[in-house]
Amino acid sequence: MISIDKVADEINVGQDELAHWVRQQGQGLFRPTDTQVLAQFGPVSDWVMAQSYEPEAIHTFMQVADFYLIAHGEAVTWWQGGGVVGVVNQGEGSHGGGGGRSIGPVEV
């Protein structure tokens, strides 16, 4: 299992069993946001901005781990074929708490 540093940041805010387990595992589970990932921020942002999402949903999306996950997926060359497919839903009770707004299925 591997994830990314931004996910670790969001999990570590909590005080639940998952946060405790992640802290015990150390940073080895989480890929850092490196220059290859940073280079994908522009294309991912451009794609999101070209959609017909509400500005508040776009702003929230670009601040949470989902945005970073897609950029990581686009940057990682060991995933043959590249790309990430996911569903972004910052509803009630989620870490980002976007009041139920959703960006929906995302494929870049």
C-alpha distances in whole Angstrom, upper triangle without the diagonal:
4,7,11,13,15,13,13,17,17,15,17,20,20,21,20,17,14,16,17,13,12,15,15,11,13,12,10,7,9,11,15,17,19,22,21,19,22,24,23,24,27,27,24,27,30,28,28,31,33,32,34,32,33,33,32,29,28,29,26,24,24,24,20,17,17,19,17,14,17,18,15,15,18,18,15,17,15,14,17,19,18,18,16,17,17,20,21,23,24,26,27,25,22,21,23,26,28,30,29,29,27,26,25,23,22,22,22
4,7,10,12,10,11,14,15,14,16,19,19,21,20,18,15,15,17,14,11,14,15,11,12,10,8,5,6,7,11,13,15,19,17,15,19,21,19,20,24,24,21,24,27,25,25,28,30,29,32,30,31,31,30,27,26,26,24,21,21,21,18,14,15,17,14,11,14,15,12,12,15,15,12,15,13,13,16,18,16,16,14,16,16,19,19,22,22,25,26,24,21,20,21,24,26,29,28,28,25,24,24,22,20,20,20
4,7,9,7,8,11,12,11,13,16,17,19,18,17,14,14,16,14,11,14,15,12,12,10,9,6,5,6,9,11,14,17,16,13,16,19,17,18,21,21,19,21,24,23,22,25,27,27,29,26,28,28,26,23,23,23,20,18,18,17,14,10,11,13,11,8,12,12,9,10,14,14,12,15,14,14,17,19,16,15,13,15,14,16,16,19,19,22,23,21,18,16,18,21,23,26,25,24,22,21,21,20,18,18,18
4,6,5,7,9,10,11,12,15,17,19,19,19,15,14,17,15,12,14,16,13,12,9,10,8,4,5,6,7,11,14,13,11,13,16,15,15,19,19,17,18,22,21,20,23,26,25,28,25,26,26,24,22,21,20,18,16,15,14,12,8,10,11,8,7,11,11,8,10,13,12,12,15,15,15,18,19,16,15,13,16,15,17,16,19,19,22,23,21,18,16,16,20,21,25,24,24,22,21,21,20,18,18,18
4,5,5,6,9,10,10,13,15,18,18,18,15,13,16,15,11,12,15,13,11,8,10,9,5,6,5,7,10,14,14,12,13,16,16,15,19,20,18,19,23,23,22,24,27,27,29,26,27,26,24,22,21,20,18,16,15,13,11,9,12,12,9,9,13,12,10,13,16,14,14,18,18,18,22,23,19,18,17,19,18,19,18,20,19,22,23,21,18,15,16,20,21,25,25,24,23,22,23,22,20,21,20
4,5,5,6,9,10,11,14,17,18,18,15,13,16,16,13,14,17,16,14,11,13,12,8,9,8,8,12,15,15,12,13,16,15,14,17,19,16,17,20,20,19,21,24,24,26,23,23,22,20,18,17,16,14,13,12,10,8,5,9,9,7,8,12,11,10,13,16,15,16,19,20,19,23,23,20,18,16,17,16,17,15,17,16,19,20,18,15,12,12,16,17,21,21,21,20,19,20,20,18,19,19
4,5,5,6,9,10,12,15,15,15,12,11,14,14,10,12,15,14,13,11,13,10,8,10,10,11,15,18,18,14,16,19,17,16,20,21,18,19,22,22,20,23,25,24,26,23,24,23,21,19,18,18,15,13,13,12,8,5,8,11,9,8,12,13,12,13,16,16,16,20,20,19,23,23,20,18,15,16,14,15,14,15,14,17,18,16,13,10,12,15,17,20,20,20,18,18,19,19,18,19,19
4,5,5,6,9,10,13,13,14,10,8,11,11,7,9,12,11,10,8,11,9,7,10,10,12,15,19,19,16,18,21,20,19,23,24,21,22,25,25,23,26,29,28,30,27,27,26,24,22,22,21,18,17,16,14,11,9,12,14,12,12,15,16,14,16,19,19,18,22,21,21,25,26,22,21,19,20,18,19,17,18,17,20,20,18,15,12,14,17,19,22,23,23,22,22,23,23,21,23,23
4,6,5,7,9,12,14,15,12,10,13,13,10,11,14,14,12,11,14,12,10,12,11,12,16,19,20,17,17,21,20,18,22,23,21,21,25,25,23,25,28,28,29,26,26,24,22,20,20,18,16,15,15,12,10,9,12,14,12,13,16,16,15,18,20,20,20,24,24,24,27,28,24,23,20,21,19,20,17,18,16,19,19,17,14,11,12,15,18,21,22,22,21,21,23,23,22,24,24
4,6,6,8,11,12,14,11,9,13,14,11,12,16,15,15,14,16,14,12,14,14,14,18,21,22,18,19,22,21,19,22,24,20,21,24,24,22,24,27,26,27,24,23,22,20,18,18,17,14,13,14,11,8,7,11,13,12,12,16,17,16,18,21,21,21,25,25,24,28,28,24,22,20,20,17,17,15,15,13,15,16,13,10,7,9,12,15,17,18,19,18,19,20,21,20,22,23
4,5,6,9,9,10,7,5,9,10,8,9,13,13,13,12,15,13,12,15,15,16,20,23,24,20,21,25,23,22,25,26,23,24,27,27,25,27,30,29,30,26,26,26,23,21,22,20,17,17,17,15,12,10,13,16,14,14,18,19,18,19,23,23,22,26,25,24,28,29,25,24,21,21,18,18,16,16,15,17,17,14,11,8,11,14,17,19,20,21,20,21,22,22,22,24,25
4,5,7,9,10,9,5,8,10,8,7,11,12,11,11,15,13,12,15,15,17,20,24,24,22,22,26,25,23,27,28,25,26,29,29,27,29,32,31,32,29,29,28,25,23,24,22,19,19,19,16,14,13,16,18,16,17,20,21,20,22,25,24,24,28,27,27,30,31,28,26,24,24,22,22,20,20,18,20,19,16,14,11,14,16,19,22,23,24,24,24,25,26,25,27,28
4,7,9,12,11,8,10,13,11,11,14,16,15,15,18,17,16,18,18,19,22,25,26,23,23,27,26,24,27,29,26,25,29,29,27,29,32,31,31,28,27,26,23,22,22,20,17,18,18,15,13,13,16,18,17,18,21,22,21,24,26,26,26,30,30,29,33,33,30,28,25,25,22,22,19,19,16,18,17,14,12,9,11,14,17,19,21,22,22,23,25,26,26,28,28
4,6,9,8,6,9,11,11,11,14,15,16,16,19,17,17,20,20,21,25,28,29,26,26,30,28,27,30,31,28,28,32,31,28,31,34,32,33,29,28,28,24,23,24,23,19,20,21,18,15,15,18,20,19,20,23,24,23,25,28,28,28,32,31,30,34,34,31,29,26,26,23,22,20,19,17,17,16,12,12,9,12,14,18,19,20,22,23,24,25,26,26,29,30
4,7,8,6,7,10,11,10,13,15,16,17,20,19,19,22,23,24,28,31,32,29,29,33,32,30,34,35,31,32,35,35,32,34,37,36,36,33,32,31,28,27,28,26,23,23,24,21,19,18,21,24,23,23,26,27,26,28,31,31,31,34,33,33,36,37,34,32,29,29,26,25,23,22,20,20,18,15,15,13,16,17,21,22,23,25,26,28,28,30,30,32,33
4,6,5,6,9,10,11,13,15,16,18,20,18,19,22,23,25,28,32,32,29,30,34,32,31,34,35,32,32,36,35,32,35,37,36,36,32,32,32,29,27,28,27,24,24,25,22,19,19,21,24,23,22,26,27,26,27,31,31,30,33,32,31,35,36,33,31,28,27,24,24,22,21,20,19,18,14,14,13,17,18,21,22,23,25,25,27,27,28,29,31,32
4,5,5,6,9,10,11,12,15,17,18,16,18,21,23,25,28,32,32,29,31,34,32,32,35,36,32,33,37,36,33,36,39,37,38,34,34,34,31,29,30,29,26,26,27,24,21,20,22,25,24,23,26,28,26,27,30,31,29,32,31,30,34,35,32,31,27,27,24,24,23,23,21,22,20,17,16,15,19,20,24,25,25,27,27,28,28,29,29,31,32
4,5,5,6,9,10,11,13,14,16,13,14,18,20,22,25,29,28,26,27,30,29,28,32,32,29,30,33,32,30,33,35,34,35,31,32,32,29,27,27,27,23,23,24,22,18,16,18,21,20,19,22,24,22,23,27,27,26,29,27,26,30,31,28,27,24,24,21,21,20,20,19,20,19,16,14,13,17,19,22,23,23,25,24,25,25,26,26,27,29
4,5,5,6,9,10,11,12,15,13,13,17,18,20,23,27,27,25,26,29,28,27,31,31,28,29,33,32,30,32,35,34,35,31,31,31,28,26,27,26,22,22,23,20,17,15,18,21,19,19,22,24,22,23,27,27,26,29,28,27,31,32,29,28,25,25,22,22,21,21,19,20,20,16,15,13,16,18,21,23,24,25,25,26,26,27,27,28,29
4,6,5,6,9,10,13,15,14,15,19,20,22,26,29,30,27,29,32,31,30,34,35,32,33,36,36,33,36,39,38,39,35,35,35,32,30,31,29,26,26,26,24,21,19,22,24,23,22,26,27,25,26,30,29,28,31,30,29,33,34,32,30,28,28,26,26,25,24,23,24,23,19,18,16,20,22,25,27,27,29,29,30,30,30,30,32,33
4,5,5,6,9,12,13,11,13,17,19,22,25,28,28,26,28,31,30,30,33,34,31,32,36,35,33,36,38,37,38,35,36,35,33,30,31,30,27,26,27,24,21,19,21,24,22,21,24,26,23,24,28,27,26,29,27,27,30,32,29,28,26,26,24,25,24,24,24,25,24,21,19,17,21,23,26,28,28,30,29,29,29,29,29,30,31
4,5,5,7,8,10,8,10,13,15,18,21,25,25,22,24,27,26,26,30,30,28,29,32,32,30,33,36,35,36,33,33,33,30,28,28,27,24,23,24,21,18,16,18,21,19,18,21,22,20,21,25,24,22,26,24,24,28,29,26,26,23,24,22,23,22,23,22,23,23,20,18,16,19,22,25,27,27,28,27,27,27,27,27,28,28
4,5,5,8,10,10,11,15,16,19,21,25,26,24,25,29,28,27,31,32,30,31,34,34,32,35,38,37,38,35,35,34,32,30,30,29,26,25,25,22,20,18,21,23,20,20,24,24,22,24,27,26,25,28,26,27,30,32,29,28,26,27,25,26,25,25,24,26,25,22,20,18,20,23,26,29,29,30,29,30,30,30,29,31,31
4,6,9,10,11,13,16,18,21,24,27,28,26,28,31,30,30,34,35,32,34,37,37,35,38,41,40,41,38,39,38,35,33,33,32,29,28,28,26,23,21,23,26,23,22,26,26,24,25,29,28,26,29,27,27,31,33,30,30,28,29,27,28,28,28,27,29,28,25,23,21,24,26,29,32,32,33,32,33,33,33,32,33,33
4,7,7,7,10,13,15,19,21,25,25,23,25,28,28,28,32,32,30,32,35,34,33,36,39,38,40,37,37,37,35,32,32,31,28,27,27,25,22,19,22,24,21,20,23,24,21,22,26,24,22,25,23,24,27,29,27,27,25,26,25,26,26,27,27,28,28,25,23,21,24,26,29,32,32,33,31,31,31,31,30,30,30
4,6,7,8,12,13,16,18,22,23,21,23,26,26,26,30,31,29,30,34,33,32,35,38,37,39,36,37,36,34,32,31,30,28,26,26,24,21,18,21,23,20,19,23,23,20,22,25,23,21,24,23,24,27,29,27,27,25,27,25,27,26,27,27,29,29,26,24,21,23,26,29,32,32,33,31,31,32,31,30,30,30
4,5,5,8,9,12,15,18,19,18,19,23,22,23,26,27,25,27,30,30,29,32,35,34,37,34,35,33,32,30,29,28,25,24,23,21,19,16,19,20,17,16,20,19,16,19,21,20,18,21,20,21,25,27,24,24,22,24,23,25,24,26,25,28,29,26,23,20,22,25,28,31,31,31,30,29,30,29,27,27,27
4,6,8,10,13,15,19,19,18,20,23,23,23,27,28,26,28,31,31,30,33,35,35,37,35,36,35,34,31,30,30,27,26,25,23,21,18,20,21,18,17,20,19,16,18,21,19,17,19,18,19,22,25,22,23,21,24,23,26,25,27,27,30,30,28,25,22,24,28,30,33,33,33,31,30,30,29,27,27,27
4,7,10,13,15,19,18,17,19,22,21,22,26,26,24,26,29,28,28,31,33,32,35,32,33,33,31,29,28,27,25,23,23,21,19,15,17,19,16,14,17,18,14,16,19,17,15,18,16,17,21,23,20,20,19,21,20,22,22,24,24,26,27,25,22,20,22,25,27,30,30,30,28,27,27,26,24,24,24
4,6,9,12,16,15,13,16,19,18,18,22,23,21,23,26,25,25,28,30,30,32,30,31,30,28,26,25,24,22,20,19,18,16,12,14,16,12,11,15,14,11,13,16,15,13,16,16,16,20,21,19,18,17,19,18,20,20,22,22,25,26,24,21,18,20,23,25,28,28,27,26,25,25,24,22,22,22
4,7,8,12,12,10,13,15,15,16,20,20,18,21,24,23,23,26,28,28,31,29,30,29,28,26,24,24,22,20,19,18,16,12,14,15,11,10,13,12,9,11,14,12,10,13,13,14,18,19,16,16,15,18,18,21,20,23,23,26,28,26,22,20,21,24,26,29,29,28,26,24,25,24,21,21,20
4,6,10,10,9,11,14,14,14,18,19,18,19,22,23,23,25,27,28,31,28,30,28,27,25,23,22,21,19,17,16,15,12,15,14,10,11,14,12,9,12,14,12,12,15,15,16,20,21,18,18,17,20,20,22,21,24,23,27,28,26,23,20,21,24,25,29,29,28,26,25,26,25,22,22,20
4,7,8,6,7,10,11,11,14,16,15,16,19,20,20,22,24,25,28,26,27,25,24,23,20,20,19,17,14,14,13,11,13,12,8,10,12,9,7,11,12,10,11,14,16,16,20,20,17,16,16,19,19,21,20,22,22,26,27,26,23,20,19,23,24,28,28,26,25,23,24,23,20,20,18
4,5,5,6,9,10,11,14,16,15,17,20,21,21,23,25,26,29,28,29,27,27,25,23,22,22,20,17,17,17,15,16,14,11,12,14,10,9,12,12,9,11,13,15,16,19,20,17,17,18,21,21,24,23,26,25,29,31,30,26,24,23,27,27,31,31,29,27,25,27,25,22,21,19
4,5,5,6,9,10,12,14,15,16,18,19,20,22,24,26,29,28,29,27,27,26,23,22,23,20,17,18,18,17,18,15,12,14,14,11,10,13,12,9,11,13,16,17,20,20,17,17,18,22,23,25,24,27,27,31,33,32,29,26,25,29,29,32,32,30,28,26,27,26,23,22,19
4,6,5,7,9,12,12,13,15,17,18,19,21,23,24,27,27,28,27,27,25,22,22,23,20,17,19,19,16,17,14,12,13,12,9,8,10,9,6,8,10,13,14,16,16,13,14,15,19,20,23,23,26,26,30,33,32,28,26,25,29,28,32,32,30,27,25,25,24,20,19,16
4,5,5,7,10,11,10,13,15,16,16,18,20,22,25,23,25,24,24,22,19,19,19,16,14,15,15,13,13,11,8,9,9,6,5,8,8,5,8,11,13,14,16,16,13,12,13,16,17,20,19,22,23,26,29,28,24,22,21,25,25,28,28,26,24,21,22,21,17,16,14
4,5,5,8,10,10,11,14,15,16,17,19,21,24,23,24,22,23,21,18,18,18,16,13,14,15,13,14,11,9,11,11,7,8,12,10,9,12,14,17,17,20,19,16,15,16,19,19,21,20,23,23,27,29,29,25,23,21,25,24,28,28,26,24,21,23,22,19,18,15
4,6,7,8,10,11,12,14,16,17,18,20,24,23,25,23,24,22,19,19,20,18,15,17,17,16,16,13,11,13,12,8,10,12,10,8,11,13,17,17,19,18,15,14,16,19,20,22,21,25,25,29,32,31,28,26,24,27,27,30,30,27,25,22,24,22,19,18,14
4,5,6,6,8,10,11,12,14,16,17,21,20,22,21,22,20,16,17,18,15,13,15,15,14,13,10,9,11,9,5,8,9,7,7,10,12,16,15,17,15,12,11,12,15,17,19,18,22,22,26,29,29,25,23,22,25,24,28,27,24,22,19,20,19,15,14,11
4,6,5,6,8,10,11,12,14,16,19,18,19,17,18,17,13,14,15,12,9,12,13,12,12,8,8,10,9,6,9,11,10,10,13,16,19,18,20,19,15,13,14,16,17,18,17,20,20,24,26,27,23,21,19,22,21,25,25,22,20,17,19,18,15,14,12
4,6,5,6,9,10,10,12,15,18,17,19,17,19,18,14,14,16,14,11,14,16,16,15,11,12,14,12,9,12,14,11,12,16,18,21,20,22,20,17,15,16,18,19,20,19,22,22,26,29,29,26,24,22,24,23,26,26,23,21,18,20,19,16,15,12
4,5,5,6,9,10,11,13,16,16,19,18,19,18,14,16,17,14,12,16,17,16,15,11,12,13,10,9,12,12,10,11,15,16,19,18,19,17,14,12,14,15,17,18,18,21,22,25,29,29,26,25,23,25,23,27,26,23,20,17,18,17,13,12,9
4,5,5,6,9,10,11,15,14,16,15,17,15,11,13,14,11,9,13,13,13,11,8,9,10,7,7,10,11,9,11,14,16,19,17,19,17,13,11,11,13,13,15,14,17,18,22,25,26,22,21,19,22,20,23,22,19,17,13,15,14,10,10,7
4,5,5,6,9,10,13,12,14,12,14,13,9,10,12,10,8,11,13,14,12,8,11,13,10,9,13,14,12,14,17,20,23,21,22,20,17,15,14,15,16,16,14,17,18,21,24,25,22,21,18,20,18,22,21,18,16,13,15,15,12,13,10
4,6,5,6,9,12,12,15,13,16,15,11,13,15,13,11,15,17,17,15,12,14,16,13,12,16,16,14,16,19,21,24,22,23,21,18,15,16,17,17,18,17,20,20,24,27,28,25,24,21,23,21,24,23,20,18,15,17,16,13,13,11
4,6,5,7,10,11,14,14,16,14,11,13,15,12,12,16,16,17,14,11,14,15,11,11,15,15,13,15,18,20,23,21,21,18,16,13,13,14,15,15,15,18,19,22,26,27,24,24,21,23,20,23,22,18,16,12,14,13,10,10,8
4,5,5,8,8,10,10,12,10,7,10,12,9,9,13,14,15,12,10,13,14,11,12,15,15,14,17,20,22,24,22,23,21,18,14,14,14,13,13,12,14,15,19,22,24,21,20,18,19,17,19,18,15,13,9,11,11,9,10,9
4,5,8,8,10,9,12,11,7,10,12,11,10,14,16,17,15,12,15,17,14,15,18,19,17,20,23,25,27,25,26,24,21,18,18,17,17,17,15,17,17,20,24,26,23,22,19,21,18,20,19,16,14,11,14,15,12,14,13
4,7,9,11,11,14,13,10,13,16,14,14,17,19,20,17,15,18,19,16,16,20,20,18,20,23,25,28,26,26,23,21,18,18,17,18,17,17,19,20,23,26,28,25,25,22,23,20,23,21,18,16,13,14,15,13,13,12
4,6,9,10,13,11,9,13,15,13,14,17,18,19,16,15,18,18,16,17,20,20,18,21,24,26,28,26,26,23,21,18,17,16,16,15,14,16,17,20,23,26,23,24,21,21,18,20,18,15,13,10,11,12,10,12,12
4,7,9,12,10,10,13,15,14,15,18,19,21,18,17,20,21,18,20,23,23,22,25,27,30,32,29,30,27,24,21,20,18,18,16,15,16,17,19,22,25,23,24,21,21,17,18,17,13,12,10,11,13,13,15,15
4,6,8,7,7,10,11,10,12,15,16,18,15,14,18,19,17,19,22,22,21,24,27,29,31,28,29,27,24,21,19,17,16,14,12,13,13,15,19,21,19,20,17,17,13,15,13,10,9,7,9,12,12,14,15
4,5,5,6,9,10,11,13,15,16,19,17,16,19,21,19,21,24,24,24,26,29,32,34,31,32,30,27,24,22,20,18,16,13,13,13,14,17,20,19,19,16,15,12,13,12,9,9,9,12,15,15,18,19
4,5,5,6,9,10,11,13,15,18,16,15,18,20,19,20,23,24,23,26,28,31,33,31,33,30,27,24,22,21,20,18,15,15,14,16,18,21,19,19,15,15,12,14,14,11,12,11,14,17,16,19,19
4,5,5,6,9,10,11,13,16,15,14,18,19,19,20,23,24,24,26,29,32,34,31,33,31,28,25,23,22,19,17,13,13,11,13,15,18,16,16,12,12,8,10,11,8,10,10,14,17,17,20,20
4,5,5,6,9,10,11,14,12,12,15,17,16,18,20,21,21,24,26,29,31,28,30,28,25,22,19,18,15,13,10,9,8,11,14,16,14,14,11,11,7,10,10,6,7,7,10,13,13,17,17
4,5,5,6,9,10,13,11,10,13,15,14,15,18,19,19,21,24,27,29,26,28,26,23,19,18,17,15,14,11,12,11,14,17,19,16,16,12,13,10,13,13,10,9,8,11,13,12,15,15
4,6,5,7,9,12,12,10,13,16,15,16,19,20,20,22,24,28,30,28,30,28,25,22,20,20,18,16,13,13,11,14,17,18,16,15,11,12,10,13,14,11,12,11,14,17,15,18,18
4,5,5,7,10,10,9,12,14,15,16,18,19,20,22,24,27,29,27,29,28,24,21,19,18,16,14,10,10,8,11,13,15,12,11,7,9,7,10,11,9,10,10,13,16,15,18,18
4,5,6,8,7,6,9,11,11,12,15,16,17,18,20,24,25,23,26,24,21,17,15,15,12,11,8,9,8,12,15,16,12,12,9,11,9,13,12,10,9,8,11,12,11,14,14
4,6,8,8,5,8,11,11,11,13,15,15,17,19,23,25,23,25,24,20,17,16,16,14,14,11,13,12,15,18,19,15,14,11,13,12,16,16,14,13,11,14,15,13,15,14
4,7,8,7,9,12,13,13,15,17,18,18,21,24,26,25,27,26,22,20,18,18,16,15,12,13,11,15,17,17,14,11,9,12,11,15,16,14,14,13,16,18,16,18,18
4,6,6,7,9,11,12,13,15,17,18,19,23,24,23,25,25,21,18,16,16,14,13,10,11,9,13,15,14,11,9,7,10,11,14,15,14,13,12,15,16,14,17,17
4,5,5,6,9,10,10,12,14,15,16,20,21,19,22,22,18,16,13,14,12,12,10,12,11,14,17,16,12,10,9,13,13,17,17,16,14,14,15,15,14,15,16
4,5,5,6,9,10,11,13,14,15,19,20,18,21,20,16,13,10,10,8,9,7,9,10,13,16,16,12,11,10,13,13,16,15,14,12,10,11,12,10,12,12
4,5,5,6,9,10,11,13,14,18,20,18,20,19,15,13,11,12,10,11,9,12,12,16,19,19,15,14,12,15,14,18,17,15,13,11,13,13,10,11,11
4,5,5,6,8,10,10,12,16,17,16,19,18,15,12,11,13,12,13,12,15,15,18,21,20,17,15,14,17,17,21,20,19,17,15,16,15,13,13,12
4,5,5,6,9,10,11,14,15,13,16,16,12,10,8,10,9,11,11,14,15,18,21,20,16,15,14,18,18,21,20,19,16,14,15,14,11,12,11
4,5,5,6,9,10,13,15,13,15,14,10,7,6,8,8,11,11,14,16,19,22,22,18,17,16,19,19,22,21,19,16,13,13,12,9,8,7
4,5,5,6,9,12,14,13,15,14,10,9,9,11,12,14,14,17,18,22,25,25,21,19,18,21,21,24,23,21,19,16,17,15,12,11,9
4,5,5,6,10,11,11,13,13,10,9,9,12,13,15,15,19,20,23,26,25,21,20,19,23,23,26,25,23,21,18,19,17,14,13,11
4,5,5,8,10,8,10,10,6,5,5,9,11,14,15,18,20,23,26,26,22,21,20,24,23,27,25,23,20,18,17,15,12,10,9
4,6,8,10,9,10,9,6,5,7,11,13,16,17,20,22,25,28,28,24,23,22,25,25,28,27,24,21,18,18,16,13,10,8
4,6,9,9,11,11,8,9,10,14,16,19,19,23,24,28,30,30,26,25,24,27,27,30,29,27,24,21,22,19,16,14,11
4,6,6,9,10,7,9,10,14,16,19,20,24,25,28,31,30,27,25,25,28,28,32,30,29,26,23,23,20,17,15,13
4,5,7,8,7,10,12,16,18,22,23,27,28,32,35,34,30,29,29,32,32,35,34,32,29,26,25,22,19,17,15
4,6,9,8,11,13,16,19,22,24,27,29,32,35,34,30,29,29,32,33,36,34,33,30,27,26,23,21,18,17
4,6,5,8,10,13,15,19,21,25,27,30,32,31,28,27,27,30,30,33,32,30,27,24,23,20,17,15,14
4,5,9,11,14,17,21,23,27,29,32,35,34,31,30,30,33,33,36,34,32,28,26,24,21,19,15,14
4,7,10,12,16,19,22,25,28,31,34,34,30,30,29,32,31,34,32,30,26,23,22,18,16,13,11
4,7,10,13,17,19,22,25,28,31,31,27,27,26,29,28,31,29,27,24,21,20,17,14,11,9
4,7,10,13,15,19,21,24,28,28,24,24,23,26,25,28,26,24,20,17,16,13,10,7,6
4,6,10,12,16,18,21,24,24,21,20,20,22,22,25,22,21,17,15,13,10,8,6,7
4,7,10,13,16,19,22,22,19,20,19,21,20,23,20,18,15,12,10,7,6,5,7
4,6,10,13,15,18,19,15,16,16,17,17,19,17,15,12,10,8,6,6,7,10
4,6,10,12,15,16,13,14,14,15,14,16,13,12,8,7,5,5,6,9,12
4,6,9,13,14,10,12,10,12,10,13,11,9,6,5,5,7,7,11,13
4,6,9,10,8,10,9,9,8,10,7,7,4,6,7,9,11,14,17
4,7,8,6,7,6,5,5,7,6,6,6,8,10,13,14,17,19
4,6,6,9,8,6,5,5,4,6,7,11,12,15,16,20,22
4,6,9,9,5,7,6,6,9,11,14,15,18,20,24,26
4,7,8,6,9,9,9,12,13,16,17,20,21,24,26
4,5,5,8,9,9,11,12,14,15,17,18,21,23
4,6,9,11,12,13,13,15,16,18,19,22,23
4,6,9,10,10,11,13,15,17,17,20,21
4,6,7,9,11,13,15,18,19,22,24
4,6,6,8,10,13,16,17,21,22
4,6,9,12,14,18,19,23,25
4,6,10,11,15,17,20,23
4,7,9,13,14,18,20
4,5,9,11,14,17
4,7,8,11,13
4,6,10,13
4,7,10
4,7
4
